[in-house]
């Protein structure tokens, strides 16, 4: 019986990384344009990576089967 490989979603592998404990890191939104009206503190906070919520992590793990 042949075993089939699953493909990783290209969009997911570019956007997400896994931590050592299995959580999923992501980049925060709202830091691409119209930055003049945003305060330096808010832009600084957007630089740090965020974590995916538990509700969404199951679908992302399905997109990346070989993490």
N, C-alpha and C positions, 0 to 999 in steps of 0.2 A: 504494500500500500504506500503510495507516494505521499510525502509530507509537503505541504505548501508553505512558502514563506509569506508573511504578511508585510505589506508595504507601510512604511512610516509616512504620515502626511508631511509634505515638504513645508507647509505653512506652520505646522506645529513645531517641527524641529528647529526652525529659525526663531521662533518666538519664546519657547519655554526651555528651562533647564531644571534638572532634578537636584535636590539637595541630598546630603548623605543620609538623612532620615526618611527620604521618599516623598517629601513635600515638593511642590512645583513652584519655581520662581518665575516671575514675569516682570516686564518693564512697565512702568506706570505711564498712563496716557497724559495728554495735554502739555507736552513739552516739545512740540514740533514747530508751531508757528504762533503768531500773536503773543510774543513773549514780553512786549514792552509794558503791557498793563498788568502783568503778574508780578507780585512782589518777589524780591530776591529769596526770601525765606521759603515761599511756596515752591519756587523753582528748585531750590536746594533739596526740599523734601521729595520732589518728584524724581530726583536723581537716584534715590535708593530703590532697590528692587522690592517688589511686592510679592505676596504669596497668593496663590489661587485658593479660593474657598473650597471646602470639602465637597460641596454640591457639584462644582464644575470639574473637580479633579478626576472623577471617574471617566468622563468623556475624553479628557485629554490623555489619560493613561491608555485609553483604547486607541487613540490616534498614534501613540508612540509605543508600540508593543515591545521593542527591544531597548529599553532605557538603561 
